[in-house]
Amino acid sequence: MSECPFCSVSAENGFKIVWEDKEFIAFKDRKPVAEHHLLLIPKRHIVSVRSFTRNDVDFVKSMQAIGNRLLDDLGVKADMRAMGFHIPPFNSVDHLHLHVQALPYLPLRAPKFAVSRGWGPFSKGFGWFITPTQVIRTLERGRSVGVLPC
């Protein structure tokens, strides 16, 4: 099994770090899909958004708040922001990472980040990308995150 590339994020390892505190680190995505495309990760290894429970709501809220601060610092207007997690098996790295983006997307890149709106008791419909707000609502309802409606 190979080592997790996000467990060794540092400038020395080729990452373009833009922000860091004791719990999280943010860096520029190596294959950006928008003018501003950052990844925010916890420093401790968490496999994915699927591992979250109701007890993790505050953790997701913290990630969302940091993402918004990063976009504030870049001068991105609220209606031009996108944030979300890919849901396994539709993720490229098995280390939790929040995509923090300024819209618009580059041509032909938006489908990878399509948000499926929920209905009725579901915070999210069928889809492989989920916003922090959808994760929070899902967990608060005692449900788990998945590709199917949750």
PyRosetta script that sets phi, psi and omega in degrees:
from pyrosetta import init, pose_from_sequence

init()
pose = pose_from_sequence("MSECPFCSVSAENGFKIVWEDKEFIAFKDRKPVAEHHLLLIPKRHIVSVRSFTRNDVDFVKSMQAIGNRLLDDLGVKADMRAMGFHIPPFNSVDHLHLHVQALPYLPLRAPKFAVSRGWGPFSKGFGWFITPTQVIRTLERGRSVGVLPC")
pose.set_psi(1, 133.9)
pose.set_omega(1, -178.0)
pose.set_phi(2, -83.9)
pose.set_psi(2, 157.4)
pose.set_omega(2, -179.7)
pose.set_phi(3, -70.6)
pose.set_psi(3, 146.7)
pose.set_omega(3, 178.6)
pose.set_phi(4, -69.3)
pose.set_psi(4, 122.6)
pose.set_omega(4, -178.8)
pose.set_phi(5, -65.7)
pose.set_psi(5, -26.9)
pose.set_omega(5, -178.7)
pose.set_phi(6, -83.7)
pose.set_psi(6, -12.0)
pose.set_omega(6, 175.9)
pose.set_phi(7, -77.3)
pose.set_psi(7, -10.4)
pose.set_omega(7, 179.2)
pose.set_phi(8, -123.4)
pose.set_psi(8, 35.7)
pose.set_omega(8, 179.2)
pose.set_phi(9, -67.3)
pose.set_psi(9, 125.8)
pose.set_omega(9, 175.6)
pose.set_phi(10, -165.2)
pose.set_psi(10, 161.1)
pose.set_omega(10, 176.1)
pose.set_phi(11, -63.3)
pose.set_psi(11, -35.7)
pose.set_omega(11, 179.7)
pose.set_phi(12, -63.3)
pose.set_psi(12, -26.3)
pose.set_omega(12, 178.9)
pose.set_phi(13, -94.6)
pose.set_psi(13, 14.3)
pose.set_omega(13, 173.4)
pose.set_phi(14, 91.7)
pose.set_psi(14, 7.5)
pose.set_omega(14, 179.1)
pose.set_phi(15, -89.3)
pose.set_psi(15, 142.3)
pose.set_omega(15, 178.4)
pose.set_phi(16, -95.8)
pose.set_psi(16, 88.1)
pose.set_omega(16, -176.9)
pose.set_phi(17, -70.3)
pose.set_psi(17, 132.7)
pose.set_omega(17, 178.0)
pose.set_phi(18, -115.8)
pose.set_psi(18, -16.5)
pose.set_omega(18, -177.9)
pose.set_phi(19, -165.8)
pose.set_psi(19, 150.1)
pose.set_omega(19, -180.0)
pose.set_phi(20, -161.1)
pose.set_psi(20, 143.7)
pose.set_omega(20, 168.2)
pose.set_phi(21, -137.0)
pose.set_psi(21, -166.2)
pose.set_omega(21, -174.8)
pose.set_phi(22, -72.0)
pose.set_psi(22, -20.4)
pose.set_omega(22, -175.3)
pose.set_phi(23, -108.8)
pose.set_psi(23, -29.5)
pose.set_omega(23, -173.8)
pose.set_phi(24, -131.0)
pose.set_psi(24, 161.9)
pose.set_omega(24, 173.9)
pose.set_phi(25, -144.4)
pose.set_psi(25, 141.2)
pose.set_omega(25, 179.2)
pose.set_phi(26, -122.3)
pose.set_psi(26, 141.0)
pose.set_omega(26, -179.6)
pose.set_phi(27, -147.2)
pose.set_psi(27, 162.3)
pose.set_omega(27, 179.4)
pose.set_phi(28, -73.0)
pose.set_psi(28, 137.3)
pose.set_omega(28, 177.0)
pose.set_phi(29, -66.6)
pose.set_psi(29, 139.2)
pose.set_omega(29, -178.7)
pose.set_phi(30, -72.4)
pose.set_psi(30, -23.0)
pose.set_omega(30, 177.6)
pose.set_phi(31, -127.1)
pose.set_psi(31, 72.5)
pose.set_omega(31, -174.7)
pose.set_phi(32, -63.6)
pose.set_psi(32, 144.8)
pose.set_omega(32, 178.0)
pose.set_phi(33, -108.2)
pose.set_psi(33, 1.7)
pose.set_omega(33, 179.5)
pose.set_phi(34, -151.6)
pose.set_psi(34, 169.7)
pose.set_omega(34, -179.6)
pose.set_phi(35, -56.2)
pose.set_psi(35, -43.4)
pose.set_omega(35, 174.6)
pose.set_phi(36, -116.0)
pose.set_psi(36, 117.4)
pose.set_omega(36, 179.6)
pose.set_phi(37, -142.7)
pose.set_psi(37, 105.3)
pose.set_omega(37, -178.7)
pose.set_phi(38, -113.0)
pose.set_psi(38, 157.4)
pose.set_omega(38, 171.2)
pose.set_phi(39, -117.7)
pose.set_psi(39, 129.8)
pose.set_omega(39, 176.8)
pose.set_phi(40, -111.6)
pose.set_psi(40, 123.3)
pose.set_omega(40, -177.1)
pose.set_phi(41, -128.7)
pose.set_psi(41, 151.6)
pose.set_omega(41, 169.5)
pose.set_phi(42, -75.5)
pose.set_psi(42, 147.5)
pose.set_omega(42, 178.7)
pose.set_phi(43, -71.2)
pose.set_psi(43, -31.0)
pose.set_omega(43, 175.8)
pose.set_phi(44, -82.7)
pose.set_psi(44, 146.9)
pose.set_omega(44, -176.0)
pose.set_phi(45, -73.3)
pose.set_psi(45, 118.9)
pose.set_omega(45, 170.3)
pose.set_phi(46, -125.0)
pose.set_psi(46, 126.8)
pose.set_omega(46, -172.8)
pose.set_phi(47, -63.2)
pose.set_psi(47, -52.0)
pose.set_omega(47, -176.4)
pose.set_phi(48, -165.1)
pose.set_psi(48, 174.4)
pose.set_omega(48, 177.8)
pose.set_phi(49, -64.3)
pose.set_psi(49, -20.5)
pose.set_omega(49, 179.9)
pose.set_phi(50, -69.4)
pose.set_psi(50, -18.4)
pose.set_omega(50, -178.2)
pose.set_phi(51, -84.0)
pose.set_psi(51, -7.3)
pose.set_omega(51, -177.0)
pose.set_phi(52, -71.7)
pose.set_psi(52, 148.7)
pose.set_omega(52, 173.7)
pose.set_phi(53, -126.9)
pose.set_psi(53, -178.7)
pose.set_omega(53, 178.3)
pose.set_phi(54, -54.6)
pose.set_psi(54, -31.1)
pose.set_omega(54, -179.7)
pose.set_phi(55, -67.5)
pose.set_psi(55, -12.4)
pose.set_omega(55, -176.5)
pose.set_phi(56, -99.3)
pose.set_psi(56, 6.5)
pose.set_omega(56, -177.5)
pose.set_phi(57, -57.0)
pose.set_psi(57, -47.1)
pose.set_omega(57, -178.6)
pose.set_phi(58, -64.2)
pose.set_psi(58, -34.2)
pose.set_omega(58, 177.6)
pose.set_phi(59, -62.6)
pose.set_psi(59, -45.7)
pose.set_omega(59, 179.4)
pose.set_phi(60, -66.3)
pose.set_psi(60, -39.2)
pose.set_omega(60, 177.1)
pose.set_phi(61, -61.5)
pose.set_psi(61, -38.9)
pose.set_omega(61, 177.4)
pose.set_phi(62, -63.1)
pose.set_psi(62, -44.2)
pose.set_omega(62, 179.1)
pose.set_phi(63, -61.9)
pose.set_psi(63, -43.0)
pose.set_omega(63, 179.8)
pose.set_phi(64, -63.3)
pose.set_psi(64, -42.4)
pose.set_omega(64, 179.9)
pose.set_phi(65, -64.0)
pose.set_psi(65, -41.8)
pose.set_omega(65, 178.0)
pose.set_phi(66, -64.5)
pose.set_psi(66, -43.4)
pose.set_omega(66, 177.8)
pose.set_phi(67, -57.1)
pose.set_psi(67, -43.3)
pose.set_omega(67, 178.5)
pose.set_phi(68, -66.3)
pose.set_psi(68, -38.0)
pose.set_omega(68, 176.9)
pose.set_phi(69, -63.7)
pose.set_psi(69, -40.9)
pose.set_omega(69, 178.7)
pose.set_phi(70, -61.9)
pose.set_psi(70, -42.3)
pose.set_omega(70, 179.3)
pose.set_phi(71, -70.9)
pose.set_psi(71, -34.0)
pose.set_omega(71, 173.6)
pose.set_phi(72, -58.2)
pose.set_psi(72, -46.7)
pose.set_omega(72, -178.7)
pose.set_phi(73, -61.9)
pose.set_psi(73, -26.3)
pose.set_omega(73, 178.7)
pose.set_phi(74, -89.5)
pose.set_psi(74, -2.4)
pose.set_omega(74, 179.7)
pose.set_phi(75, 74.6)
pose.set_psi(75, 25.5)
pose.set_omega(75, -178.6)
pose.set_phi(76, -84.1)
pose.set_psi(76, 124.9)
pose.set_omega(76, 178.8)
pose.set_phi(77, -65.4)
pose.set_psi(77, 150.9)
pose.set_omega(77, -176.2)
pose.set_phi(78, -56.6)
pose.set_psi(78, -37.6)
pose.set_omega(78, -177.2)
pose.set_phi(79, -81.5)
pose.set_psi(79, 2.1)
pose.set_omega(79, 178.9)
pose.set_phi(80, -116.4)
pose.set_psi(80, 26.3)
pose.set_omega(80, -178.1)
pose.set_phi(81, -112.1)
pose.set_psi(81, 146.5)
pose.set_omega(81, 173.4)
pose.set_phi(82, -140.1)
pose.set_psi(82, 135.5)
pose.set_omega(82, 176.0)
pose.set_phi(83, -141.0)
pose.set_psi(83, 145.2)
pose.set_omega(83, 176.3)
pose.set_phi(84, 178.3)
pose.set_psi(84, 169.9)
pose.set_omega(84, 179.1)
pose.set_phi(85, -114.5)
pose.set_psi(85, 139.9)
pose.set_omega(85, 169.2)
pose.set_phi(86, -79.6)
pose.set_psi(86, 143.8)
pose.set_omega(86, -178.8)
pose.set_phi(87, -101.1)
pose.set_psi(87, 124.6)
pose.set_omega(87, 177.9)
pose.set_phi(88, -55.5)
pose.set_psi(88, 141.2)
pose.set_omega(88, 13.5)
pose.set_phi(89, -91.4)
pose.set_psi(89, 18.2)
pose.set_omega(89, -176.3)
pose.set_phi(90, -96.0)
pose.set_psi(90, 34.3)
pose.set_omega(90, 176.5)
pose.set_phi(91, -120.3)
pose.set_psi(91, 155.6)
pose.set_omega(91, -176.2)
pose.set_phi(92, -95.7)
pose.set_psi(92, -21.9)
pose.set_omega(92, -180.0)
pose.set_phi(93, -132.6)
pose.set_psi(93, 132.4)
pose.set_omega(93, 179.6)
pose.set_phi(94, -85.8)
pose.set_psi(94, 58.9)
pose.set_omega(94, 172.5)
pose.set_phi(95, -146.5)
pose.set_psi(95, 124.1)
pose.set_omega(95, -177.2)
pose.set_phi(96, -48.0)
pose.set_psi(96, 130.0)
pose.set_omega(96, 175.8)
pose.set_phi(97, -148.0)
pose.set_psi(97, 133.1)
pose.set_omega(97, 178.0)
pose.set_phi(98, -97.4)
pose.set_psi(98, 122.3)
pose.set_omega(98, 174.2)
pose.set_phi(99, -77.5)
pose.set_psi(99, 126.5)
pose.set_omega(99, 179.4)
pose.set_phi(100, -120.1)
pose.set_psi(100, 112.9)
pose.set_omega(100, -168.8)
pose.set_phi(101, -133.3)
pose.set_psi(101, 150.6)
pose.set_omega(101, 171.8)
pose.set_phi(102, -107.1)
pose.set_psi(102, 125.1)
pose.set_omega(102, -179.9)
pose.set_phi(103, -78.1)
pose.set_psi(103, 158.7)
pose.set_omega(103, 6.5)
pose.set_phi(104, -84.6)
pose.set_psi(104, 164.6)
pose.set_omega(104, 174.8)
pose.set_phi(105, -76.4)
pose.set_psi(105, 154.4)
pose.set_omega(105, 172.7)
pose.set_phi(106, -66.0)
pose.set_psi(106, 157.5)
pose.set_omega(106, -178.3)
pose.set_phi(107, -52.8)
pose.set_psi(107, 136.8)
pose.set_omega(107, 176.2)
pose.set_phi(108, 66.6)
pose.set_psi(108, 14.7)
pose.set_omega(108, -178.7)
pose.set_phi(109, -103.3)
pose.set_psi(109, -21.7)
pose.set_omega(109, -174.3)
pose.set_phi(110, -59.0)
pose.set_psi(110, -37.5)
pose.set_omega(110, -176.6)
pose.set_phi(111, -57.0)
pose.set_psi(111, -29.7)
pose.set_omega(111, 179.8)
pose.set_phi(112, -66.6)
pose.set_psi(112, -19.5)
pose.set_omega(112, -175.7)
pose.set_phi(113, -120.7)
pose.set_psi(113, 27.9)
pose.set_omega(113, -179.4)
pose.set_phi(114, -69.6)
pose.set_psi(114, 130.6)
pose.set_omega(114, 179.0)
pose.set_phi(115, -98.2)
pose.set_psi(115, 125.6)
pose.set_omega(115, 178.6)
pose.set_phi(116, -95.2)
pose.set_psi(116, 114.0)
pose.set_omega(116, -178.8)
pose.set_phi(117, -71.2)
pose.set_psi(117, 148.0)
pose.set_omega(117, 179.3)
pose.set_phi(118, -87.2)
pose.set_psi(118, 178.9)
pose.set_omega(118, 177.3)
pose.set_phi(119, -156.1)
pose.set_psi(119, 156.2)
pose.set_omega(119, 178.6)
pose.set_phi(120, 50.0)
pose.set_psi(120, -124.5)
pose.set_omega(120, -177.9)
pose.set_phi(121, -81.1)
pose.set_psi(121, -0.9)
pose.set_omega(121, -175.0)
pose.set_phi(122, -101.4)
pose.set_psi(122, 132.4)
pose.set_omega(122, 177.0)
pose.set_phi(123, -79.8)
pose.set_psi(123, -23.9)
pose.set_omega(123, -177.8)
pose.set_phi(124, -142.7)
pose.set_psi(124, 141.8)
pose.set_omega(124, 174.2)
pose.set_phi(125, -86.5)
pose.set_psi(125, -163.0)
pose.set_omega(125, 178.7)
pose.set_phi(126, -67.0)
pose.set_psi(126, 127.3)
pose.set_omega(126, 179.3)
pose.set_phi(127, 172.8)
pose.set_psi(127, 164.5)
pose.set_omega(127, -175.3)
pose.set_phi(128, -108.6)
pose.set_psi(128, 8.4)
pose.set_omega(128, 178.9)
pose.set_phi(129, -133.4)
pose.set_psi(129, 133.3)
pose.set_omega(129, -176.3)
pose.set_phi(130, -134.6)
pose.set_psi(130, 135.5)
pose.set_omega(130, -179.7)
pose.set_phi(131, -77.7)
pose.set_psi(131, 158.7)
pose.set_omega(131, 175.7)
pose.set_phi(132, -58.4)
pose.set_psi(132, -38.2)
pose.set_omega(132, 178.8)
pose.set_phi(133, -62.3)
pose.set_psi(133, -41.4)
pose.set_omega(133, 177.6)
pose.set_phi(134, -65.6)
pose.set_psi(134, -38.5)
pose.set_omega(134, 177.6)
pose.set_phi(135, -62.2)
pose.set_psi(135, -47.1)
pose.set_omega(135, -178.8)
pose.set_phi(136, -59.1)
pose.set_psi(136, -48.8)
pose.set_omega(136, -179.9)
pose.set_phi(137, -61.7)
pose.set_psi(137, -40.8)
pose.set_omega(137, 179.6)
pose.set_phi(138, -62.2)
pose.set_psi(138, -48.5)
pose.set_omega(138, -178.0)
pose.set_phi(139, -67.5)
pose.set_psi(139, -38.9)
pose.set_omega(139, 178.7)
pose.set_phi(140, -62.5)
pose.set_psi(140, -27.6)
pose.set_omega(140, 177.8)
pose.set_phi(141, -85.3)
pose.set_psi(141, 2.6)
pose.set_omega(141, 178.5)
pose.set_phi(142, 78.7)
pose.set_psi(142, 16.7)
pose.set_omega(142, 179.5)
pose.set_phi(143, -99.3)
pose.set_psi(143, 169.5)
pose.set_omega(143, 175.7)
pose.set_phi(144, -112.4)
pose.set_psi(144, 156.3)
pose.set_omega(144, -178.2)
pose.set_phi(145, -81.6)
pose.set_psi(145, 136.2)
pose.set_omega(145, 176.9)
pose.set_phi(146, -157.9)
pose.set_psi(146, 178.3)
pose.set_omega(146, 179.3)
pose.set_phi(147, -71.0)
pose.set_psi(147, -35.7)
pose.set_omega(147, 178.3)
pose.set_phi(148, -73.1)
pose.set_psi(148, 164.8)
pose.set_omega(148, 178.8)
pose.set_phi(149, -51.6)
pose.set_psi(149, 137.5)
pose.set_omega(149, 179.6)
pose.set_phi(150, -144.0)
pose.dump_pdb("model.pdb")
